[in-house]
Amino acid sequence: MSKAPYVFQSREELLNLLQSETTKARAEEFFSIRLPDIRSVVLQSIAGNTFRAFHNLPERPSIIFRDWASARLHYTLEVLTSIIDRETYADYVHESALDLCATWYSKMNTEIGYGRSTKLLNLVLKKLACFESIDSATRNRIINFLHVPLDSYTIVGLRKLISSPKIPRYATMKFIEKPNDYRIIQRYILDVAREAGVPPIYYDILAWDMAH
């Protein structure tokens, strides 16, 4: 796959790639890493260049986000690891994203936006599955529940497969403005992943990790 976002041409193509041994091997490689503490999870979840999308702010966005994410995980880890169904997990993501939006506005005096907040949060939750203090059963459950971080790669990849919301050619994480648009895209990914017999996060492995 190229460095530019790859646009999947059909649902069948996406299914076949999700089921491929290459995608499964890359996912197993990603989730085989073990990190010793929450701060390591947060620091390794997001590359520094991700924060270049934020400009002219009174505080460094990387510091504000990482401090928030570390505190949020420490405070809610027991609740998060006890979740046993997708609906409760989705509620956790939504509530956490709103909390990040509120914290960001209080520190930066500007909106982060729902798309950006969920993208950053889901990157951290993806890496949380590598936290060594989580037992195998909980780790597997979290991996199965994970939402896909929606950015240019994962959103644009679906532009020919989803009719509403209509995805522009150069969509970024800012494209997701409303929780309902977020839910529609996550639901489509979940449906395809179920048909492929893999966790939805494998789509992120395919569309983002394997393009870098």
PyMOL commands that set and color helices and strands:
alter all, ss='L'
color gray80, all
select helices_A, chain A and resi 11-18+21-31+38-45+48-53+61-81+86-108+114-128+136-145+152-156+173-175+179-196+201-207+209-211
alter helices_A, ss='H'
color red, helices_A
deselect
rebuild
show_as cartoon
